[in-house]
């Protein structure tokens, strides 16, 4: 199994997917957001206001969410790819509507039939000064 880290062409693919995801959050483009998550009961997304266990729960949360996103400013974006088919993306940001430091993480897998999709995601806000 080849797990070579951060091949430039794979990092570029993931960066493009991440930017598309972020724009879909701003636009509340549920179809795009849905297409980026693995359609499986095993997919998980921990959000600021709910826990989505399975694709259907994640979709329901998206439908009920307001457009616009919660990010006022990006602080740090880290993309790690391992081989050609596994990646993590982690973002640290300043939230728009609350104090603290926002953190977003995603685990992406490239599936043979659907391409890159998120299998696990997490969003949280750490208060200033830490825990």
Buried (B, 14 or more C-beta within 10 A) or exposed (E): EEEEEEBEEBBEBBBEBBEBBBEBBEEBBBEBBBBBBBBEEEBBBBBEEBEBBBBEBBBEBBEEBEEEBBBEEEEEBEBEBBBBBBBBBBBBBBBEEEEBBBBBBBBBBBEEEEEBBBBBBBBEBEEEEEE
